Amino acid sequence: MTEQLKLKKATYNLYTFFISKMIGSLGGSVYSFGLSMYILSLTGSSLSFATVIVLSFLPRIILSPVAGVLGDRLPRKWLVLGGQAGVILTISTLLLYTHEFGLSLPAIYITTFFNGIFLTFSSVSFSASIANMVDEARLQRAMSFNQLSYSISGIAGPILGGVLFGFVSMEMFLMIFIGAAIITLTLESTMNFTLYKKERTTTEESPKESMLESLKSGFRYVNKKPIIKAILWTALWLNLFFTAINVGGDFILLTILHLDPKLIGLTEAGAAVGVFVTSIYFASRSNVKFPLLIVKRSTFAMSVVVIAAALPLIIQFSTMMNFIYYFIIMLFFGSLGVITNTPIGVIMQTSIDEEYRGRVFGIIEMMATAAMPIGTLGFGILYDIIPAQYILLFSGTVLIAIVLILLRRSIIEMAHPELKAERVEVEAVPE
């Protein structure tokens, strides 16, 4: 295949990837909104809603490493399409059940769990395939498109769901999700998942290696890669401590600062706006020169923003000032999240050997997902017994320490040797 033809196919992959992700995410967002409203209106119980969230997380925590191992053994396109087909089958079964017997809480629980299983295999395999679908020069754009698709669905999904809820039945929400999933499956089936696939760089793994041994070799691989390990642990601790904002945000605004729920909704929209604008910026520019240095600066800035979120709890502001202040805080969170995640995605796609990429992304998915329910439970308890400003100040301070330790100068210079060379040259210049 000529280089010109490969670039043409990569362009097709890039934009098909964006459209399929956006449609799939939008359908999922509308479905999730309708389902959450249905459960809360049916039961009036936050426990029932929390159970659905836990059941959606569990498969990702347990099965992500297994999905990664299979992604390194089997054609990833099969796993992606198989996962999407499983989602369609699961929701279609729920639709048929609802039509015959009516929607019930146990049916939702079972569907959520199986849906989580199929989505785990699909998402891990797709993440491990991005570097094989586009050329390295456009990896940053691909990662930005991924963020942009979630931003659009995050803004449009609840709006569309809110318009539909109360006017249409839950069966319509299920059909919207199924329709979006079918379109996503169709588009992904036309993509080339091996366009830029590299040959194996090692022969360490034997074809007869057991699943457990293959999983262990993935952990050993991460342990031998200081840069990947530093990013992995940084992401874990960030997901854990940034939950302080996710859990405490609405609690602070509603119960402590007594903001109107409509204003709270607008502050949350600030994050989506930040993601949207920053994703477009990254998609329109070339790859950043020193991605890990950018990650360090952006995560440090996010840690400072966590501390800054405590200010209205220490100094009294007016209601409108509180709204404006927290809108800006969420805007920064959204923007800095993209500035962090996009370069991390590029680093992971380019620095992980082809034969280990599935396992490493499976490990990342497992660790990142596990941190969220732990953080949610932990901070949910802490906010009931400790003043919110102390939690935010402590979390931000710990995050700053984590960034400075895990992304220390030696790790940055290991990732970007040219920075070390520049520093040595500067130090060598006589005064």
Salt bridges, closest charged atoms under 4 A:
ASP72 OD1 - ARG76 NH2 2.91
ASP72 OD2 - ARG359 NE 2.76
ASP135 OD1 - ARG138 NE 2.89
GLU204 OE1 - LYS224 NZ 3.96
GLU205 OE2 - ARG73 NE 3.81
GLU205 OE1 - ARG359 NH2 2.83
GLU213 OE2 - ARG220 NH2 3.39
GLU354 OE2 - ARG76 NH1 2.92
GLU354 OE1 - ARG357 NH1 3.00
GLU365 OE2 - ARG60 NE 3.06
GLU413 OE2 - ARG423 NE 2.67
GLU427 OE2 - ARG423 NH1 3.18
